[in-house]
Amino acid sequence: MSQTVEGQILARIYGHRRGWAFSPKDFLHLGSRKAVDVALIRLTNAGTIRRVIRGMYDYPRFSDFLNQQLGPDIHQISLAFARKFGWSIQAGSAAALNLIGLSTQVPSQYVYYSNGPDRKYIIGKTALKFEKTALKETRFRMEETGIVVQAIKALGQKGITNDVRRTIREWLGPNKLSKVLKDAERITDWVYAEIKEICTEGIPTESTNG
């Protein structure tokens, strides 16, 4: 027997980590819009997923320590909006610093640059704002490259310390260092110099030769 639309949706949701956000459009290849909407309503009523705002849901994160669901992952929601509307987006400075772990402050507003129209959404007590821009430095192959570039620019040359370099290096992980370094080759100013120092320091010896 073929799996129901709801079962297929649930399987895809479980295939992502908790915190993943999505809209009905992510599942329209599985069935009609009505069938998808009915399935999402049933999963919401069952407490499996959460309706974040109109037309947007997430697979809630849960804190064992607090014994409660955590708030929505704003970055995941921004990615869901990008998929929904077909936008290219790039995390702004505050979002980039927060994602990497270079800032412990939770912004009241997250700004993402986009090739779509200006939009603003309120997620709980947090504002998610998309600002239309030319995206001159955001057409990287890897999402991580753009995030690192924005974080470095936000800190400025005087704000880049060895601790910052180490944090970025650890956030990327050894498998992505050489890829980010190559992806950022178009950045010709001091930002690329910093990326080169961050990435070459952590690339395993065998990777630098291949």
C-alpha positions as CSV (number, residue, x, y, z in Angstrom):
1,M,0.0,0.0,0.0
2,S,1.3,3.4,-0.9
3,Q,2.1,5.8,2.0
4,T,-0.5,8.5,2.7
5,V,0.4,12.2,2.1
6,E,0.5,12.7,5.8
7,G,2.8,9.8,6.2
8,Q,5.2,11.1,3.5
9,I,5.2,14.6,5.0
10,L,5.9,13.2,8.5
11,A,8.8,11.1,7.1
12,R,10.3,14.1,5.5
13,I,9.9,16.2,8.7
14,Y,11.6,13.4,10.7
15,G,14.4,13.4,8.2
16,H,15.4,16.9,9.2
17,R,16.7,17.9,12.6
18,R,14.5,19.5,15.2
19,G,14.2,23.2,14.5
20,W,13.6,22.7,10.7
21,A,11.0,25.1,9.4
22,F,8.8,24.7,6.4
23,S,5.7,25.8,4.5
24,P,3.1,23.8,2.6
25,K,5.0,24.5,-0.6
26,D,7.8,22.2,0.6
27,F,5.3,19.2,0.2
28,L,3.2,20.1,-2.8
29,H,5.1,17.4,-4.8
30,L,3.5,14.8,-2.5
31,G,-0.1,15.7,-3.1
32,S,-2.7,18.4,-3.7
33,R,-2.6,21.7,-1.7
34,K,-5.8,20.6,0.1
35,A,-4.3,17.2,1.1
36,V,-1.1,18.9,2.3
37,D,-3.0,21.5,4.3
38,V,-5.2,18.8,6.0
39,A,-2.1,16.8,6.9
40,L,-0.3,19.8,8.4
41,I,-3.4,20.7,10.4
42,R,-3.6,17.1,11.8
43,L,0.1,17.1,12.6
44,T,-0.2,20.5,14.4
45,N,-3.2,19.3,16.4
46,A,-1.3,16.2,17.4
47,G,1.6,18.4,18.7
48,T,4.1,16.9,16.3
49,I,4.7,20.2,14.5
50,R,4.0,23.8,15.4
51,R,2.4,26.6,13.5
52,V,4.8,29.6,13.8
53,I,2.9,32.1,11.8
54,R,0.3,31.9,9.1
55,G,1.6,29.5,6.4
56,M,4.8,28.6,8.3
57,Y,5.5,25.7,10.6
58,D,8.4,24.1,12.4
59,Y,9.5,20.8,13.9
60,P,10.0,22.2,17.5
61,R,13.2,22.0,19.3
62,F,12.9,20.7,22.9
63,S,15.0,21.4,26.0
64,D,15.3,18.5,28.4
65,F,16.8,20.9,30.9
66,L,13.9,23.2,30.8
67,N,11.4,20.4,30.0
68,Q,9.7,22.6,27.3
69,Q,9.8,23.5,23.7
70,L,12.2,26.1,22.6
71,G,11.4,29.1,20.4
72,P,11.5,28.9,16.6
73,D,14.9,28.8,14.9
74,I,14.8,32.1,13.0
75,H,17.5,31.1,10.6
76,Q,15.5,28.0,9.6
77,I,12.4,30.1,9.2
78,S,14.3,32.5,6.9
79,L,15.4,29.5,4.8
80,A,11.8,28.3,4.6
81,F,10.7,31.7,3.3
82,A,13.5,31.7,0.8
83,R,12.3,28.3,-0.5
84,K,8.7,29.4,-0.5
85,F,9.2,32.5,-2.6
86,G,12.2,31.4,-4.6
87,W,14.5,34.0,-3.1
88,S,18.3,34.0,-2.7
89,I,19.1,35.2,0.9
90,Q,22.1,36.1,3.0
91,A,22.2,36.4,6.8
92,G,22.9,40.0,7.9
93,S,25.6,40.8,10.5
94,A,23.7,40.1,13.7
95,A,22.3,36.8,12.4
96,A,25.7,35.7,11.1
97,L,27.4,36.4,14.4
98,N,24.7,34.6,16.3
99,L,24.8,31.6,14.0
100,I,28.6,31.2,14.4
101,G,28.4,31.7,18.1
102,L,30.4,35.0,18.1
103,S,27.6,36.8,19.9
104,T,25.6,35.6,22.9
105,Q,23.0,38.3,22.5
106,V,19.7,37.3,21.0
107,P,18.7,40.2,18.6
108,S,15.2,41.5,18.7
109,Q,15.4,41.8,14.9
110,Y,17.2,39.5,12.4
111,V,17.9,41.1,9.0
112,Y,18.5,39.0,5.9
113,Y,19.4,40.4,2.5
114,S,17.4,39.1,-0.4
115,N,16.8,39.5,-4.1
116,G,13.1,39.6,-3.3
117,P,10.9,42.5,-2.0
118,D,11.3,44.1,1.4
119,R,9.3,42.0,3.9
120,K,9.0,41.9,7.7
121,Y,7.5,39.1,9.8
122,I,7.0,39.0,13.6
123,I,7.9,35.6,15.0
124,G,6.9,35.6,18.6
125,K,8.8,38.6,20.0
126,T,11.4,38.6,17.2
127,A,11.2,40.5,14.0
128,L,12.5,38.8,10.8
129,K,13.2,41.4,8.2
130,F,14.2,40.8,4.5
131,E,15.8,43.7,2.8
132,K,16.1,43.8,-1.0
133,T,19.7,44.2,-2.2
134,A,21.9,43.4,-5.2
135,L,23.5,40.5,-3.3
136,K,26.9,41.3,-4.9
137,E,28.8,39.2,-2.4
138,T,26.2,36.5,-1.5
139,R,26.3,34.3,-4.6
140,F,28.5,31.7,-3.0
141,R,28.1,28.0,-3.6
142,M,28.1,27.4,0.2
143,E,25.8,29.1,2.7
144,E,28.5,29.0,5.3
145,T,30.8,31.2,3.1
146,G,28.4,34.0,3.1
147,I,27.8,33.7,6.8
148,V,31.5,33.9,7.6
149,V,32.0,36.9,5.3
150,Q,29.2,38.8,7.0
151,A,30.5,37.9,10.4
152,I,34.0,39.1,9.6
153,K,32.8,42.3,8.1
154,A,30.6,43.0,11.1
155,L,33.5,42.6,13.5
156,G,35.9,44.6,11.4
157,Q,39.7,44.2,11.1
158,K,40.3,45.3,14.7
159,G,37.7,42.9,16.0
160,I,39.2,39.7,14.5
161,T,41.2,38.0,17.3
162,N,42.7,34.5,17.5
163,D,39.8,33.5,19.6
164,V,37.4,34.7,16.8
165,R,39.4,32.8,14.2
166,R,39.3,29.7,16.3
167,T,35.5,30.0,16.8
168,I,34.9,30.4,13.1
169,R,37.2,27.5,12.3
170,E,35.5,25.2,14.8
171,W,32.0,26.2,13.5
172,L,33.0,25.3,10.0
173,G,34.6,22.0,10.9
174,P,37.6,20.5,9.1
175,N,35.5,19.2,6.2
176,K,34.4,22.6,5.0
177,L,37.5,24.7,5.5
178,S,39.1,24.1,2.0
179,K,35.7,24.4,0.4
180,V,35.0,27.8,2.0
181,L,38.5,29.0,1.1
182,K,37.9,28.2,-2.6
183,D,34.4,29.5,-2.5
184,A,35.6,32.9,-1.2
185,E,38.2,33.5,-3.8
186,R,36.3,36.4,-5.3
187,I,36.7,38.3,-2.1
188,T,39.9,40.2,-2.8
189,D,40.2,42.5,0.2
190,W,41.1,42.0,3.8
191,V,38.1,39.7,4.4
192,Y,39.6,37.1,2.1
193,A,43.0,37.4,3.9
194,E,41.2,36.6,7.2
195,I,39.3,33.7,5.6
196,K,42.6,32.3,4.2
197,E,44.2,32.5,7.6
198,I,41.2,30.9,9.3
199,C,40.9,28.1,6.8
200,T,44.5,27.2,6.0
201,E,45.3,26.9,9.7
202,G,42.7,24.1,10.1
203,I,43.0,22.3,6.9
204,P,44.5,18.8,7.3
205,T,47.9,18.4,5.6
206,E,46.6,15.9,3.1
207,S,43.8,18.3,2.0
208,T,46.2,21.1,1.2
209,N,48.0,18.9,-1.3
210,G,44.9,17.8,-3.1
